[in-house]
Amino acid sequence: MATSERATAGDWLPSDEFRGQVAVVTGGGTGLGLEISRGLAARGASVVVLSRNPAHHGALLEEGERRGWRVEARALDVREAPAVQRAAAEVLAKHGHVDILVNNAAGNFVCPSERLSANAWRAVLGIVLDGTFYCSRDFGRAMLARKSGHILNVVATYAWTGMPGVAHSASAKAGVLALTRTLAAEWAANGIRVNAIAPGPFESEGSAANLWPSEAARAAMQSRIPLGRFASAAEIARHSLVLLSSLSGWVTGACLTVDGGASLPSPMWAIGARIERPAKKESP
């Protein structure tokens, strides 16, 4: 790798870890999806990015051409079942097989539940839960036929804790977590691994705009992370690649939490402080 090129999340893996494999990454042109796509491509995979906005594809395609990666992109709204079916058919017609599917496409914003419109609820559920199912079903059928494949779903720690302001996303992610475990149990006998990763807050333009739009909101969220900082997208991508790699060949139905301790219970006392107890009264 030329010293001027930016590192990828897969640089610690063998250079041929994913060689010969075809990887489909939804929402793979920005944020975490982009870092996962870069890591897979740098380690030999043929990467197909699927996302709604073609403008998001340019950075990966340009880098791929410069560095000799096998990358391509297609516009797709994962909420549309017929469109997902067509995309799967086209990818399989071109490549013959799909070995990896990363369901990363998502939508989220903070809104009190009483003000959440039906359209907003449906949009997030459609992208996160419906889209994950449609892609898993249609690409999974090809994996079932070959008796081989890896699926990774991106969830969030509030899938099991809930969190005020994100009823739509929390509900969708909880559904994806249940889907992960269900498909893992159903498809393991056919050689398919299905896992999830639950990132905590990490640096991205989308998160900054929707989840901590002000310095005060950012500071408040960061103060609740025991390790004291947000992750980078590349850090989360590294752990994603662990689950997709041969290192995790005996892991399925798992959800890896990567959140700097943010989902741990809040302490009931000031960490490091001495707890003073009142002196016992002597008996008369």
C-alpha positions in Angstrom: 0.0 0.0 0.0 1.4 3.4 -0.9 2.2 5.5 2.2 -0.1 8.2 1.0 -3.2 6.0 1.0 -5.5 6.0 4.0 -5.4 2.8 6.1 -8.5 0.5 6.0 -10.2 -1.4 8.8 -8.9 -4.7 7.3 -5.2 -3.9 7.1 -4.4 -6.2 10.0 -5.9 -9.2 8.2 -4.1 -11.4 5.7 -4.1 -9.7 2.3 -6.2 -12.5 0.7 -8.6 -13.0 3.6 -11.7 -12.3 1.4 -10.2 -13.1 -2.0 -12.7 -14.7 -4.3 -15.6 -13.7 -2.2 -18.4 -11.4 -3.3 -19.7 -9.0 -0.6 -22.8 -6.9 -0.7 -23.0 -3.9 1.7 -26.2 -1.9 2.0 -25.6 1.7 2.9 -22.0 1.0 2.0 -21.0 4.4 0.6 -20.8 6.5 3.8 -19.9 6.1 7.5 -19.6 2.6 8.9 -20.7 1.0 5.6 -18.0 2.8 3.7 -15.3 1.6 6.2 -16.6 -2.0 6.0 -16.6 -1.8 2.2 -13.0 -0.5 2.1 -11.8 -3.1 4.5 -13.4 -5.9 2.5 -12.1 -4.6 -0.8 -8.6 -4.1 0.5 -8.5 -7.8 1.5 -9.6 -9.1 -1.9 -13.4 -9.2 -1.9 -15.5 -8.0 -4.8 -17.7 -5.4 -3.1 -21.1 -4.4 -4.3 -22.5 -1.3 -2.6 -26.3 -0.8 -2.5 -27.7 2.5 -1.3 -30.4 5.0 -2.3 -28.2 7.9 -3.2 -25.7 7.4 -6.1 -23.9 10.5 -4.9 -22.7 8.5 -1.9 -20.9 6.0 -4.2 -18.3 8.3 -5.6 -15.7 8.2 -2.9 -15.5 4.4 -2.8 -15.5 4.0 -6.6 -12.8 6.6 -7.0 -10.6 5.0 -4.4 -11.3 1.5 -5.8 -10.2 2.5 -9.2 -7.0 4.1 -7.9 -6.1 1.2 -5.7 -7.1 -1.6 -8.0 -10.0 -2.8 -5.9 -13.0 -4.6 -7.3 -15.9 -2.4 -6.3 -19.2 -1.4 -7.8 -22.3 0.4 -6.7 -26.0 0.3 -7.5 -28.9 2.6 -6.4 -31.4 0.7 -4.3 -34.1 1.5 -1.8 -34.1 -1.5 0.5 -37.7 -0.7 1.6 -38.9 -1.8 -1.8 -39.2 -5.6 -1.9 -39.4 -6.0 -5.7 -36.4 -3.7 -6.2 -34.3 -5.8 -3.7 -35.3 -8.9 -5.6 -34.2 -7.4 -8.9 -30.9 -6.2 -7.4 -30.2 -9.6 -6.0 -30.9 -11.3 -9.3 -28.7 -8.8 -11.2 -25.8 -9.2 -8.7 -26.0 -13.0 -8.9 -26.3 -13.0 -12.7 -23.1 -11.0 -12.9 -21.0 -12.6 -10.1 -22.6 -16.1 -9.8 -22.6 -16.1 -6.0 -22.7 -13.9 -2.9 -20.6 -14.9 0.1 -21.1 -11.9 2.4 -24.1 -9.6 3.1 -23.8 -6.6 5.4 -27.1 -5.1 6.3 -26.0 -1.6 7.3 -28.6 0.7 5.7 -30.4 2.7 8.4 -32.3 5.8 9.3 -32.6 7.5 12.6 -33.3 10.8 14.3 -34.4 11.9 17.8 -38.1 12.6 18.2 -40.4 12.2 21.3 -42.8 9.3 20.7 -45.9 11.4 21.1 -44.7 13.6 18.2 -43.6 10.7 15.9 -45.7 10.6 12.8 -46.8 7.5 11.1 -44.7 8.3 8.0 -41.6 8.8 10.2 -42.2 5.5 12.0 -42.8 3.6 8.8 -39.7 5.1 7.1 -37.3 3.9 9.8 -39.0 0.5 10.2 -39.0 0.1 6.5 -35.3 0.8 6.0 -34.0 -1.0 9.1 -36.3 -4.0 9.6 -38.0 -4.6 6.3 -34.8 -3.9 4.3 -32.8 -6.2 6.4 -35.3 -9.0 6.0 -35.7 -8.4 2.2 -32.0 -8.4 1.6 -31.3 -11.4 3.9 -34.1 -13.4 2.2 -33.1 -12.7 -1.4 -29.4 -13.0 -1.0 -29.8 -15.7 1.6 -31.5 -17.9 -0.9 -28.4 -18.0 -3.1 -26.3 -18.7 0.0 -28.6 -21.6 0.9 -28.2 -23.1 -2.5 -24.4 -23.0 -2.1 -24.5 -24.0 1.6 -22.2 -21.2 2.4 -22.4 -17.5 3.4 -22.0 -14.9 6.1 -24.5 -12.2 7.1 -23.8 -9.3 9.4 -26.6 -7.1 10.7 -25.8 -3.7 12.2 -28.0 -3.1 15.3 -27.6 -0.8 18.4 -27.3 -1.4 22.1 -30.7 0.2 22.6 -32.2 -2.7 20.8 -32.4 -4.4 24.2 -32.4 -1.4 26.5 -34.6 1.0 24.7 -33.8 4.7 24.7 -36.0 7.8 24.9 -36.4 9.7 21.6 -35.7 6.7 19.3 -38.8 4.5 19.6 -38.8 3.9 15.9 -35.1 2.9 15.6 -35.1 0.9 18.9 -38.1 -1.1 17.8 -36.6 -1.7 14.4 -33.2 -2.7 15.8 -34.8 -5.0 18.3 -36.6 -6.7 15.4 -33.3 -7.1 13.5 -31.7 -8.7 16.6 -34.5 -11.2 16.8 -34.2 -11.8 13.0 -30.4 -12.3 13.4 -30.9 -15.1 16.0 -33.8 -16.7 14.1 -31.9 -16.9 10.8 -28.8 -18.1 12.5 -30.8 -21.0 14.0 -32.6 -21.7 10.7 -29.7 -21.5 8.4 -26.7 -22.9 10.4 -27.2 -26.4 9.0 -26.7 -24.9 5.5 -23.3 -23.4 6.4 -24.6 -19.9 6.8 -23.4 -17.7 9.7 -25.6 -14.8 10.8 -24.3 -12.3 13.4 -24.9 -8.8 14.5 -22.8 -5.9 15.8 -24.1 -3.3 18.2 -22.0 -0.1 18.0 -22.2 2.6 20.5 -21.9 6.3 19.4 -19.3 6.7 16.7 -18.1 9.7 14.7 -20.1 10.2 11.5 -21.8 13.1 9.7 -25.2 11.5 10.0 -24.9 10.8 13.7 -23.6 14.3 14.4 -26.5 15.9 12.5 -29.3 13.7 13.9 -28.2 12.5 17.4 -25.8 15.2 18.8 -26.5 18.3 16.7 -25.0 20.7 19.3 -21.8 20.8 21.4 -24.0 20.5 24.5 -25.7 17.4 23.2 -22.4 15.9 22.2 -20.8 16.5 25.6 -23.8 15.1 27.4 -23.7 11.9 25.3 -20.0 11.5 25.6 -20.2 11.9 29.4 -22.2 8.7 29.6 -19.5 6.6 27.9 -17.2 5.1 30.5 -14.2 5.1 28.1 -14.8 8.9 27.6 -15.0 9.2 23.9 -16.9 8.3 20.7 -15.5 5.5 18.5 -14.3 6.1 14.9 -16.2 4.3 12.1 -13.0 2.4 11.3 -12.9 1.0 14.9 -16.4 -0.4 14.5 -15.6 -1.7 11.0 -12.6 -3.6 12.4 -14.8 -5.6 14.7 -17.3 -6.1 11.9 -14.6 -7.7 9.8 -13.6 -10.0 12.7 -17.1 -11.4 12.6 -17.0 -11.8 8.8 -13.6 -13.3 8.6 -12.4 -16.9 9.0 -11.4 -16.1 12.6 -15.1 -16.3 13.5 -15.9 -19.5 11.7 -17.6 -21.0 14.8 -19.6 -17.9 15.7 -23.2 -17.5 14.7 -26.3 -16.0 16.3 -24.1 -13.6 18.3 -24.3 -9.9 18.8 -21.0 -8.2 19.5 -21.3 -5.0 21.6 -18.7 -2.3 20.7 -19.7 0.8 22.7 -16.9 1.9 25.1 -19.0 0.6 28.0 -21.9 2.9 27.2 -24.6 0.2 27.7 -23.2 -0.8 31.2 -25.4 0.1 34.1 -24.8 3.7 35.4 -23.0 3.7 38.8 -25.2 4.3 41.9 -22.3 6.1 43.5 -19.4 8.4 42.4 -16.7 6.1 41.1 -13.6 6.3 43.3 -15.5 8.1 46.1 -15.5 6.7 49.7 -18.9 5.7 50.9 -19.4 7.1 54.4 -21.6 5.1 56.7 -23.1 6.6 59.9 -21.5 5.3 63.1 -23.5 2.7 64.9 -25.1 3.8 68.1 -23.9 1.9 71.1 -26.5 -0.1 73.0 -27.3 1.4 76.4 
